[in-house]
Amino acid sequence: MTFVRFQSPTRDKRGNFTGVFGLVNNLARAGRLTVEQEAFRRTNNDWYDANFINPAHTDPSVYDAEVNPGAAAWFKTSARVFIERVDGYLAILETHEIPCETVRSADPGRIIYEDEFQVVVVRN
């Protein structure tokens, strides 16, 4: 199986690669989104919240930096309905000249959480 992740090409201050949703949410927190971009972000974040499992709701320790340092979510490539919506987030990042890369891997790391559409891994 192949996995895909959309992330910053540079590490953040904690040494992690911020994912596409985090990058757009950071722009929103900084007040940098247009009205249209914020409407897209809110509508699509709500859609993901309603349709996609948040691993932290299943296991609160998944993203705990002490327990699972560097934990990162990857889509399973079969999760097309979820991956297709990422394009709008990528368009927002491009408009703001925020780099974001698409990374594919058959072995993204040690799996600490898995469901039908995604895995959360820590680096090997």
N, C-alpha and C positions, 0 to 999 in steps of 0.2 A: 504494500500500500504506500502511496505517496501522500505527503502532507504539504500544505502551503501556508505561509505566513506573510503578512504585509507589515513591514516594520521600518523604522529609521535605520539608515546604514551606519549611524554612529551611536555609540553607547551613551547612556545618560550618566548622571553623577553616581549612581549605584552600580554602574557597569552593565546595565541591561539595555536591550534594544527596544525602545518604546514601540508598541504596536500601533496600527493605523487608527484604531478607535481612540486610544490615548492621545495620539498626536492631534486629532481633530478636537477632542474634548479640551486639550490644553489651549488651543486657539480660542475656543468658546469661553473658557475661564478668563482668558486675557482680554476678552471683548473685541476680538479681531474679526469675527465672522460678520458677513453681511446679513441682513434680515432674511434673505432667501437661503443662505447657507445655514443659518441657525434653524430655520424651519425644516430644512432637509435633515439636519443632524438630529433634531428633536424627534421628528416623525420616524426616522429610521432607527434611532436608539430605542424608541418605544417599541418598534416592531421587533427588534432583536430581543428586548427584554421580555416580550410576550411569546416569542417563538423559539428562542434559543436558550439552552440551559446555562445558567451561570454556575460554573464549577464551585465557586465559593459558597453558594447556597447549599450544595451537597456536602462539601467538606471545607469548613472555614479555614483550615490550615493550608489549603492548596497554594495560596499566594502569600503566605506568611514568609517574610524574608529570612527569618531565623530557621524555620523548618525546611523550606524549599527555596533556597536562594536562586534567583534568576529564573523562577518559574515563568513559562511562556506558553500561551495557547496557540495551537496550530489547527487549521481546518483540515479535515479529511477531504481529499479532492472530490469525493462523491457528494459533498455537501454543497452542491451547485447553487441551490436557492439562496444560501447564505453568502456564498462567495460572490455571486452576481451583484449583490447590493453594495459591495465594497467599492465598486467603480465610482459612485458618487462621492464617497469619502476621499478617494484618490484625486478626484477632480478638484475638491476643495483644497487639498494640500498643494496641488500643482499651482493653483491660483495664488497661493500664499508663498510659493517657492520653498516649500518644506519638502525635502527629499524623503521618499519612501520607496523601498525596494520590495520586490516579490521574491521570496526565498522558497525553494522547493527541496524537500528531502525525504528519502525513504526511512531515515533514522535521525530524527531531529533531537533526540536525547532520551533520557530515562523517563518513561511514562509514569506519571503520578496520579493522573485522572484520565478517564476515557468515557465517552458516550458515543452515540450513533454518528455525530457530526464533527467531533473535535477530540483532541488530546491536549493535555497540559503536560509539559515536560520540563525537566531540569537538565542542564548541560551535563554530558557524561564527563 
